[in-house]
Amino acid sequence: MSDTGERKNPRERILGAFGTIFPAHLASSARLLHSARAYFDGDLDKMFIICVILASEDDAAWRNIMFDSLDSMPRMGSTNTASIALATGIPRATVQRKLADLVARGWIERRVDTGWSMTSKAVQDLRGLSLETLRYLETITTALRKSEVG
C-alpha cells in the first residue's frame, strides 16, 4: 500500500520492485525459452503459433488443459491460418508449413467450425513446458511479493 493507504496500480508496483523483478524475469525467461526451444526442436515460431492457437481457448479451457481433463477442450473464437499469420507477423506461407509440421506431430488439428485447435497429445507432450511456464510465473510473483515486504 502507498502512504495514502491506496493500492498502487500494477505499473507502479512493478516499477517500485524493478530491481528485484527484472533479474528474476531475465533468469526465468532464459530458462523458459531454453526449455521451449528443446520442445519445439529449436523453432520458436512453432511455439508462437501454438500460443496464438491456445489464446483462442477460454480461460476455463486453459485450466482444464493445464490441470484437469485432457479429453474435453472447449473452444472460444476462431483461429484460422490467416489470423495466425496476422497475430504473429509470420508470413502466411511459413505459417502453413509450420502448421503442417505441428499436425504431423499430432499437436494440432483443424476443425471445420472453429479452425485450428490443440490436441490432447500436445497437452501431454508439452506438460513439462506448461509446468516450466508456471515456474516462471511463480518466480515473478515471488519476486514481486519479496520486494513489497522488504
C-alpha positions, 0 to 999 in steps of 0.5 A: 500500500502507498502512504495514502493507504491506496493500492498502487496500480500494477505499473507502479508496483512493478516499477517500485520492485524493478530491481528485484523483478527484472533479474528474476524475469531475465533468469526465468525467461532464459530458462523458459525459452531454453526449455521451449526451444528443446520442445519445439526442436529449436523453432520458436515460431512453432511455439508462437503459433501454438500460443496464438492457437491456445489464446483462442481457448477460454480461460476455463479451457486453459485450466482444464488443459493445464490441470484437469481433463485432457479429453474435453477442450472447449473452444472460444473464437476462431483461429484460422491460418490467416489470423495466425499469420496476422497475430504473429507477423509470420508470413502466411506461407511459413505459417502453413508449413509450420502448421503442417509440421505441428499436425504431423506431430499430432499437436494440432488439428483443424476443425471445420467450425472453429479452425485450428485447435490443440490436441490432447497429445500436445497437452501431454507432450508439452506438460513439462513446458506448461509446468516450466511456464508456471515456474516462471510465473511463480518466480515473478510473483515471488519476486514481486511479493519479496520486494513489497515486504522488504 
